[in-house]
Amino acid sequence: MDVDQASLDRVENKLAKQSAILAGLGAILWSIPSLVLWYCVYSYFPQFSTMMLIANGIIIGFAVRFHGKGLSVLFSIIALITHTWVTYVALSLNIVINGTTWGIILFGCYAVGAGASIFLARISIPFEDHRAHSFIDRNKGKLNNTKFYNKWFFVLPFLITALGGTSFLTAIGLMFFAEVEQARHEQYIESRVADKEIDITPKTLELLTTKNILLYAYAYQKGLLFDANGRASQQFVKSEYKAKTLLKFLIEQRDNARAKFIFGHLTNDAAGKLLVQEAAEQGDQYAHVYSLIDYGCNIDHEKAKSLLSNLQNLARSHYIKEEIESVLYVGFPAICDFDNESEFLLSHIINYKE
């Protein structure tokens, strides 16, 4: 075969530079930042985390190409194994899927990434050098594969073993980092929540409206601070003691009927029932409804139903009508079980008028 010497020299130079072991080391080395990048994408742009199945294949393919400078199929195999292993680790860390993603999309992205890694991992031979490449292949061995560090039975076991070790350490590092970040975030939230607390001494509370105090009482009881319309909320410190302290202030300092009803409903004991009855006598509509529920649960549910129906006809507030309607719909004695839960409802605050 008549082969141009210059072409032979170019091909031999490329063959002499290829190194499967360096390709493996490069793939292992770049698998670490690829996993870290994957984690960052999932953390800050989770909608793009699935696309990393493609990006990872491109990164690994270029890494094998740059470090290995290989021409044989072995380099594509190295890239494919590395891409597949990094994908497996990412799936194990739950940083691939965000929300609901179809399996066909996941497989498609993985296949595109795998194809990219296979294609990019090898250096192609220019068309004019194909004859020289074939000539060397037939006469001087399989493309420089006679060197030990280019043997597949040495490179592939090394690659798989080293990949397992580095990916394990990387995964441990990412999990530790995630836990530290979660702890810092929780501490930040706690500090922000603590900053929203109020001074519950009488001198300070005198400056607040009754509805604001009721909103803070609900916030301490439930751990959520709502605005006056009950639409926007933010996390808040939970403290049953402070919630009851605020309600006691309204009872003792302002003789507030709604506070009496809520406090009595929360305690749900003999003294609490007296507070609910007292609030009803002061004209609190919620207290009136719940005192009739208590009457129906403990004395005469038929008469209670009749009294509730009369109250529904006389009530002007739509929320009281709806409250009574729900009680009559559930009926006695089933409603008694719900009443015994003594819930502090947001509606008790939102529907309060100064």
Salt bridges, closest charged atoms under 4 A:
GLU12 OE2 - LYS140 NZ 2.31
ASP129 OD1 - ARG10 NH2 2.84
ASP137 OD1 - LYS142 NZ 3.94
GLU181 OE2 - ARG184 NH1 3.18
GLU197 OE1 - LYS242 NZ 2.67
GLU240 OE2 - LYS244 NZ 3.37
ASP255 OD1 - LYS260 NZ 2.45
GLU278 OE2 - LYS260 NZ 2.52
ASP284 OD2 - ARG258 NE 2.56
ASP294 OD1 - LYS273 NZ 3.49
GLU302 OE2 - HIS301 NE2 3.56
GLU322 OE2 - HIS318 ND1 3.85
